[in-house]
Amino acid sequence: MININLLPKNLRRSTGPDGWRIAAGTVAAVALVTMGVLQYSVQNRLNGINKDIAEAQSELAVRANDVRERNELQARKTELQAVAGVAQTLESGRTSWSADLARFVRQLPTSNTPIIALTNVSMRMPQLAAAPGGANAPYDGKAVTKELVLSGLARSSDALVRLVNTFENAPEFGVQFQNAARDPNTGEYTFAVTVGMIGDKPKPALTAAASENGAVGTTESSASGTTTSGTTAPSAPPAPSTSSPNSNGGNP
């Protein structure tokens, strides 16, 4: 069907393009394009982030075993350090009783004939307080690690003095004289002396050392309070009547 507009030309509605419509369409098109570009950019960024997250999670899963192994090794290291610390403590506190006893025997004064007869030797850890310095400090202030409590017989006052001087002048020993008494019948002296040892320096066996010191007659000895016969010896020698070695007539 054909439509014919019979109105005068000046009254007819214009059918030409309108500027506002073109502008509105252009703005709408630009907005749609902008939104699309932004959406595409945001989506690409989200995809990249998700990809990075997935890669990080994969890497963590791969390294989980390494982390667990590292933690196990760290715990094992801590345990071994604790064991090593205990071992070092035990090693630092380890001592050789036989070597120290051999050192003591080698230090005893010697002569062609026995001048000292030890009736009891007891070795123990120090019981006298180590107070360095001062006239009343035990063992002249020397830090001793062991003590030997001695009792026995001396043939003369000179022999007793020689015994005390031997340990008093030795750098590895200290001495605390306890008491002495002279037997008027035999002229011999019974004595009690405590000898302190400084440090642990292993020496040859006691049997070899004892054979080199035949001038000392030992009738009974004990380490840590036990005599050679296996019976228990007193921790300290009995205290006889106290007198100076030279107060009962000097040498026999």
C-alpha positions in Angstrom: 0.0 0.0 0.0 1.3 3.4 -0.9 0.9 6.4 1.5 0.6 9.8 0.0 1.0 12.9 2.2 -1.4 15.5 0.8 -0.6 18.3 3.3 1.0 21.5 2.1 4.8 21.4 2.1 5.1 23.8 5.0 2.9 21.7 7.2 4.5 18.4 6.5 6.7 16.7 9.3 10.3 16.7 8.5 11.7 13.2 8.0 15.4 14.3 8.1 17.9 13.1 10.8 17.7 14.7 14.2 21.0 15.9 15.8 20.1 15.0 19.4 19.3 11.5 18.5 22.6 11.0 16.8 24.4 12.4 19.8 22.5 10.2 22.2 23.2 7.1 20.1 26.9 8.0 20.0 27.1 8.5 23.8 25.3 5.2 24.3 27.7 3.4 21.9 30.8 4.9 23.6 29.5 3.9 27.0 28.9 0.4 25.9 32.3 0.1 24.4 33.9 1.6 27.5 32.1 -0.8 29.7 33.1 -3.7 27.5 36.8 -2.7 27.6 36.7 -2.2 31.4 35.0 -5.6 31.8 37.5 -7.2 29.6 40.4 -5.6 31.5 39.0 -6.5 34.9 38.3 -10.1 33.8 41.8 -10.5 32.5 43.3 -9.1 35.8 41.1 -11.5 37.8 42.2 -14.4 35.6 45.9 -13.4 36.2 45.4 -13.2 39.9 43.6 -16.6 40.0 46.4 -18.1 38.0 49.0 -16.7 40.4 47.0 -18.1 43.3 46.8 -21.5 41.7 50.5 -21.5 41.0 51.3 -20.5 44.5 49.1 -23.2 45.9 50.8 -25.8 43.7 54.2 -24.6 44.8 53.1 -24.8 48.5 51.8 -28.3 47.9 55.1 -29.3 46.3 57.2 -27.8 49.1 55.0 -29.1 51.9 57.1 -32.2 52.1 60.3 -30.1 52.2 58.9 -28.0 55.0 57.8 -31.0 57.0 61.2 -32.6 56.5 62.9 -29.4 57.7 60.8 -29.3 60.8 61.6 -32.9 61.6 65.4 -32.2 61.1 65.1 -29.1 63.3 63.5 -31.1 66.0 66.1 -33.8 65.7 68.9 -31.2 65.9 67.4 -29.9 69.1 67.3 -33.4 70.6 70.9 -34.0 69.5 72.1 -30.7 71.0 70.4 -31.7 74.3 72.2 -35.1 74.2 75.5 -33.4 73.3 75.1 -31.0 76.2 74.5 -33.9 78.6 77.5 -35.7 77.2 79.7 -32.7 77.6 78.6 -32.2 81.1 79.3 -35.9 81.9 82.7 -35.6 80.1 83.7 -32.5 82.1 82.8 -34.2 85.3 84.4 -37.5 84.5 87.4 -38.5 86.7 89.9 -41.3 86.9 90.3 -42.5 90.5 93.0 -45.0 89.7 95.1 -42.4 87.8 94.8 -40.0 90.6 95.8 -42.6 93.1 98.8 -43.4 91.0 99.7 -39.7 91.0 99.5 -39.6 94.8 101.7 -42.7 95.1 104.4 -41.3 92.9 104.5 -38.1 94.9 105.2 -39.9 98.2 108.7 -39.3 99.5 111.2 -42.2 99.0 114.3 -43.4 100.6 116.5 -46.5 100.8 114.4 -47.8 103.7 110.7 -47.2 104.3 110.2 -44.0 106.4 106.4 -43.8 106.2 103.8 -46.6 106.6 100.3 -45.7 105.5 97.7 -47.7 107.5 94.7 -46.1 105.7 94.1 -44.1 102.5 90.6 -42.9 101.7 90.0 -40.9 98.5 86.9 -38.7 98.3 85.5 -35.6 96.6 86.5 -32.3 98.3 84.7 -31.6 101.6 86.7 -28.6 102.7 85.4 -25.4 101.2 87.7 -24.0 98.5 88.2 -20.4 99.6 91.0 -18.9 97.5 93.3 -16.5 99.3 93.6 -15.8 103.0 95.8 -17.4 105.6 93.0 -19.8 106.7 92.0 -21.0 103.2 92.2 -24.8 102.8 95.2 -26.0 100.9 96.6 -22.5 100.7 93.7 -21.4 98.5 94.3 -24.2 95.8 91.2 -25.4 94.1 91.4 -29.2 94.7 89.2 -31.8 92.9 89.8 -34.7 95.2 90.9 -35.3 98.8 92.9 -38.2 100.2 92.6 -38.8 104.0 95.8 -40.4 105.2 96.7 -42.1 108.5 99.8 -44.1 109.3 103.1 -44.3 111.0 106.2 -42.2 110.5 109.6 -43.4 111.8 110.6 -40.0 113.0 109.5 -36.4 113.1 111.8 -35.7 110.2 110.0 -38.3 108.1 106.6 -36.8 109.0 107.9 -33.3 108.2 109.3 -34.6 104.9 105.9 -36.1 104.0 104.0 -32.9 104.7 106.6 -30.7 102.8 106.5 -33.0 99.8 102.8 -32.4 99.2 102.9 -28.8 100.5 105.5 -27.8 97.9 104.0 -29.8 95.0 102.1 -27.5 92.5 99.5 -30.3 91.9 98.8 -31.0 95.5 97.8 -29.3 98.7 97.9 -30.6 102.3 96.0 -30.1 105.5 97.9 -31.5 108.6 95.4 -32.9 111.1 97.3 -34.4 114.1 100.3 -36.5 115.2 101.3 -38.3 118.3 104.6 -40.0 119.3 104.6 -43.5 120.8 107.1 -43.3 123.7 107.8 -47.1 123.4 108.8 -47.2 119.7 109.5 -43.5 119.0 107.3 -43.7 116.0 104.6 -41.1 115.2 101.0 -41.8 114.3 99.6 -39.1 112.1 96.5 -38.0 110.2 96.9 -35.8 107.1 94.5 -34.7 104.3 96.0 -34.3 100.9 94.2 -32.3 98.2 94.7 -33.0 94.4 94.4 -30.3 91.8 92.9 -31.4 88.5 92.9 -34.8 86.7 96.0 -35.8 84.9 96.0 -39.5 84.0 99.2 -41.3 84.8 100.4 -45.0 84.4 98.7 -47.7 86.3 99.0 -47.9 90.1 100.8 -51.2 90.1 103.7 -49.8 88.1 103.8 -46.7 90.1 103.7 -48.6 93.4 106.6 -50.8 92.3 108.7 -47.6 91.8 108.1 -46.5 95.3 109.2 -49.5 97.4 110.4 -47.2 100.1 106.8 -46.6 101.3 105.2 -49.5 103.2 101.4 -49.5 102.8 99.7 -52.0 105.1 96.1 -50.9 104.1 94.7 -48.6 101.5 91.2 -47.6 100.4 89.7 -45.5 97.6 86.3 -44.0 98.3 86.2 -45.5 101.8 86.8 -49.2 100.9 89.9 -51.1 102.0 91.8 -53.6 99.9 90.3 -56.5 101.9 86.8 -55.3 100.8 85.7 -54.1 104.2 84.4 -50.6 104.8 86.9 -48.2 106.2 86.0 -45.1 108.1 85.6 -41.9 106.1 88.1 -40.1 108.2 91.0 -41.5 110.4 90.5 -41.6 114.2 91.8 -38.6 116.0 94.6 -39.6 118.4 95.8 -37.4 121.1 96.9 -34.2 119.3 100.4 -32.9 119.7 103.1 -31.3 117.5 105.6 -33.7 115.9 108.4 -32.1 117.8 106.6 -31.7 121.2 107.3 -35.2 122.4 111.0 -35.3 122.3 111.8 -34.8 118.6 113.4 -37.6 116.7 113.4 -41.1 118.3 
